[in-house]
């Protein structure tokens, strides 16, 4: 093990106790138990933690997975040189952190809760993530004009449309076409026409004074208005985490202290 990087020698062992069947060792099979024992015996490799991951937010299902995890880790302590006092056990995701204290064990692993999303905690989590842009331009168009590709939107009145330089290449999904809204000057501006690769048009006819450079909120709060997690999930049919992970990788990030 001399070749093994020092930073990789301390590892956490994932078990499939809860039934995620993703990357955990399946301890219900003979081969899985052999693999776990073999890993525990590798010279120079220190197992400092063992974990499983719950695939549901169902209390009974989580407790069943937790019982299996406890039994399987106990088996490993009994059949290897691993000692309980040297190993961190962890399993709780955001839901279990909030609702199932039995699953807290030695450490917890909240995900969406860190961003303020998921469940109904008391007190409620602060929503800390938002998706923003700025108005690129504002143009007037007469009633009867069509907007964006495929002419899916026909203007029913003379309108002011704002060009927002965000599209599906930035993670703003085509599902928002003619259904979504953005916040400008604290008011909702409906999406008009199809979302394109890097541009989305919104109707600002009823929002006085909109001009190039104005802040646009695609997700989050502006003044008393908000584009909520429930709204974006309902429109797209996709969970919020699937969306904000893309926003975070394809757009500049700004971190602010509260």
C-alpha positions in Angstrom: 0.0 0.0 0.0 3.0 2.3 -0.1 1.8 3.6 -3.5 -1.6 4.5 -2.1 -2.0 8.3 -1.6 -2.1 9.2 2.0 -5.3 11.1 1.6 -7.1 8.0 0.3 -6.0 5.7 3.2 -8.9 6.8 5.5 -12.1 5.7 3.9 -15.8 5.2 4.6 -17.4 1.9 3.7 -20.8 2.0 2.0 -23.3 -0.8 2.7 -26.5 -1.5 0.8 -28.4 -2.0 4.0 -31.2 0.4 3.1 -31.7 -0.9 -0.4 -30.4 2.0 -2.5 -28.5 -0.5 -4.7 -26.2 2.2 -6.0 -22.6 1.7 -4.7 -23.0 0.0 -1.4 -21.8 -3.6 -0.6 -24.6 -6.0 -0.4 -24.1 -7.7 3.0 -27.0 -10.1 2.5 -24.9 -12.2 0.1 -21.9 -14.3 0.9 -19.8 -12.5 -1.7 -20.7 -9.1 -0.2 -19.6 -10.2 3.2 -16.4 -11.6 1.8 -15.7 -8.3 0.0 -16.4 -6.3 3.1 -14.0 -8.5 5.2 -11.4 -8.2 2.5 -11.6 -4.4 2.5 -11.3 -4.3 6.2 -8.1 -6.4 6.1 -6.3 -4.4 3.4 -3.0 -3.2 5.0 -2.7 0.5 5.1 -6.4 1.2 4.4 -8.2 2.6 7.4 -12.0 2.3 7.5 -13.0 5.3 9.6 -16.7 5.2 8.8 -19.5 3.0 7.5 -22.7 4.4 5.9 -25.9 3.5 4.1 -28.3 5.7 2.2 -32.1 5.7 2.5 -33.9 5.7 -0.8 -37.3 6.9 0.6 -38.8 9.4 3.0 -41.0 6.8 4.6 -40.6 6.3 8.3 -41.2 2.5 8.4 -39.0 1.9 5.4 -36.2 4.0 6.9 -36.4 2.2 10.3 -36.2 -1.2 8.5 -33.1 -0.1 6.6 -31.6 1.3 9.8 -32.1 -2.0 11.6 -30.4 -3.8 8.8 -27.5 -1.3 8.9 -27.0 -1.8 12.6 -27.1 -5.6 12.2 -24.6 -5.6 9.3 -22.1 -3.2 10.9 -22.3 -5.3 14.1 -21.5 -8.4 12.0 -18.4 -6.6 10.6 -17.2 -5.5 14.0 -17.5 -9.2 15.2 -15.7 -10.7 12.1 -13.0 -8.1 11.5 -10.5 -6.1 13.5 -12.6 -3.0 13.1 -13.6 -1.5 16.5 -16.9 0.3 17.0 -15.2 3.2 18.8 -12.9 3.9 15.8 -15.7 3.9 13.2 -18.2 6.7 12.5 -21.7 5.3 11.6 -23.9 7.5 9.5 -27.1 7.1 7.5 -29.5 10.1 7.9 -30.5 12.2 4.9 -32.5 15.4 5.2 -35.8 13.8 6.0 -34.3 11.5 8.6 -32.4 14.4 10.2 -35.7 16.2 10.7 -38.0 13.4 11.6 -36.2 10.3 12.7 -33.7 10.9 15.6 -33.0 7.2 15.8 -31.2 7.4 12.5 -28.8 10.2 13.5 -26.2 7.7 14.8 -22.7 9.4 14.9 -23.1 11.8 12.0 -25.8 13.0 9.6 -25.7 13.9 5.9 -28.4 16.5 5.0 -28.6 17.4 1.4 -31.4 19.7 0.2 -32.0 20.9 3.8 -28.7 22.8 3.6 -30.3 24.9 0.9 -33.5 25.3 2.9 -35.6 22.8 0.9 -37.4 19.6 1.6 -39.9 18.7 4.3 -41.7 20.9 6.8 -39.1 21.6 9.6 -39.9 23.7 12.6 -38.7 26.3 12.6 -38.7 26.4 8.8 -35.3 26.5 7.0 -34.3 29.7 5.3 -34.2 29.3 1.5 -30.7 30.3 0.6 -30.4 29.5 -3.1 -31.7 31.7 -6.0 -31.3 31.9 -9.7 -30.9 35.4 -11.2 -30.1 37.2 -14.4 -30.6 40.7 -15.8 -32.8 42.2 -18.5 -30.8 42.4 -21.7 -33.3 44.6 -23.6 -36.9 45.7 -23.8 -38.9 46.0 -27.1 -42.4 46.9 -28.0 -44.4 44.5 -30.3 -47.9 44.9 -31.7 -50.9 42.6 -31.1 -50.8 39.7 -33.5 -47.0 39.2 -33.5 -45.8 35.8 -32.6 -43.0 35.1 -30.1 -40.0 32.8 -30.3 -39.6 29.5 -32.2 -42.6 27.6 -33.6 -45.0 30.6 -33.1 -46.5 29.0 -29.9 -47.3 32.5 -28.5 -49.5 35.0 -30.3 -49.6 38.5 -28.6 -53.2 39.4 -27.7 -52.4 43.0 -27.2 -49.6 45.5 -27.9 -46.9 44.4 -25.6 -43.5 45.2 -24.0 -41.3 42.1 -24.0 -38.1 41.8 -22.1 -35.2 39.7 -23.4 -33.7 37.6 -20.6 -30.3 36.1 -21.6 -31.0 32.7 -20.0 -32.2 29.6 -21.8 -32.1 25.8 -21.6 -28.3 25.7 -22.1 -28.2 27.5 -18.7 -30.6 25.0 -17.1 -33.8 27.0 -17.6 -35.8 24.2 -19.0 -38.0 24.3 -22.1 -40.9 23.2 -19.9 -41.2 26.8 -18.7 -42.2 27.8 -22.2 -45.5 29.7 -22.0 -45.9 28.4 -18.4 -43.2 29.9 -16.2 -42.7 33.4 -14.8 -39.8 35.5 -13.7 -39.7 38.3 -11.1 -38.8 41.9 -12.2 -39.2 44.9 -10.0 -41.0 42.7 -7.5 -43.7 41.6 -10.0 -44.3 38.4 -12.0 -43.5 38.6 -15.7 -44.9 35.6 -17.6 -42.7 33.6 -20.0 -43.9 34.2 -23.6 -43.2 31.6 -26.3 -40.7 28.9 -26.3 -37.5 29.0 -24.1 -34.6 29.0 -26.5 -31.0 27.9 -26.0 -29.8 31.1 -24.4 -32.8 33.5 -24.4 -36.2 33.7 -22.8 -38.8 36.4 -23.5 -41.1 37.7 -20.7 -44.1 40.1 -20.8 -43.4 43.3 -18.8 -46.3 45.3 -20.2 -47.8 45.7 -16.8 -44.6 46.4 -15.0 -43.7 50.1 -15.2 -40.2 51.3 -15.9 -38.5 48.0 -16.8 -35.2 48.6 -18.5 -32.0 46.9 -19.5 -29.9 45.9 -16.5 -32.8 45.3 -14.1 -32.4 42.3 -11.9 -34.4 39.2 -12.9 -35.2 36.4 -10.5 -35.9 33.0 -12.1 -36.1 31.2 -8.8 -36.2 32.7 -5.3 -37.5 35.9 -3.8 -37.7 39.5 -5.0 -39.5 41.9 -2.7 -42.7 40.2 -1.5 -42.9 38.0 -4.6 -41.4 34.5 -4.9 -40.8 31.7 -7.5 -41.2 28.7 -5.1 -39.8 25.2 -5.2 -43.4 23.9 -5.6 -44.0 26.1 -8.6 -40.9 25.1 -10.5 -41.5 21.4 -9.7 -45.1 21.5 -10.8 -44.3 23.3 -14.1 -41.4 21.0 -15.1 -42.3 17.7 -13.4 -38.8 17.6 -12.2 -37.6 17.7 -8.6 -35.9 20.9 -7.5 -32.5 19.3 -6.9 -32.4 18.1 -10.5 -32.7 21.8 -11.5 -30.5 23.7 -9.1 -27.6 21.4 -9.6 -27.6 22.3 -13.2 -28.0 26.0 -12.5 -25.0 25.8 -10.2 -22.7 24.1 -12.8 -23.6 26.2 -15.8 -23.8 29.7 -14.4 -21.5 32.0 -12.3 -22.1 31.6 -8.6 -22.2 34.4 -6.1 -21.9 33.6 -2.4 -23.3 36.1 0.1 -23.4 36.2 3.9 -26.8 36.7 5.6 
